[in-house]
């Protein structure tokens, strides 16, 4: 037997080493854009109300988003994780239907 091995046995077989702690890499969840689509029937005031109620926008910001939707056909209401975006879309669609407006709300991955 070699001298190194004999010494290891004398120490109880304990060697020296470095313990490294690996940090688990957490991945940020994907974000989804919630979009409102323009139509020719939903009143502008209703769209502003939807933005205030479901997206916590102030009157001024809600009006700007509504005008953007009106002029460009689509506008972003906010960025959310999948579950939150899905919930917002459902809430808006249900609310529009209850109020007999054809307002459409969708989501897409950013």
NORHUZI-V662249 format. One line per field, one symbol per residue. ss: DSSP state (A for helix, B for strand, O for the rest). psi: psi as a letter, one per 30 degrees, with the letter a starting at -180 (. if undefined). A space follows every 50 residues. Layout:
# NORHUZI-V662249
ss->???
psi->???
This chain:
# NORHUZI-V662249
ss->OOAAAAAAAAOOOOOOOOOOOOOOOOOOOOBBBBBBBOOOOOOAAAAAAA AAAAAOOOAAAAAAAAAAAAAAOBBBBBBBBAAAAAAAAAAAAAAAAAOO OOOBBBBBBO
psi->kleeeeeeeegggklklkkkkkkkjkkklklkkkkkkklgekkeeeeeee eeefghkleeeeeeeeeeeeeffkkkflklleeeeeeeeeeeeeeeeegh kgkkkllkk.
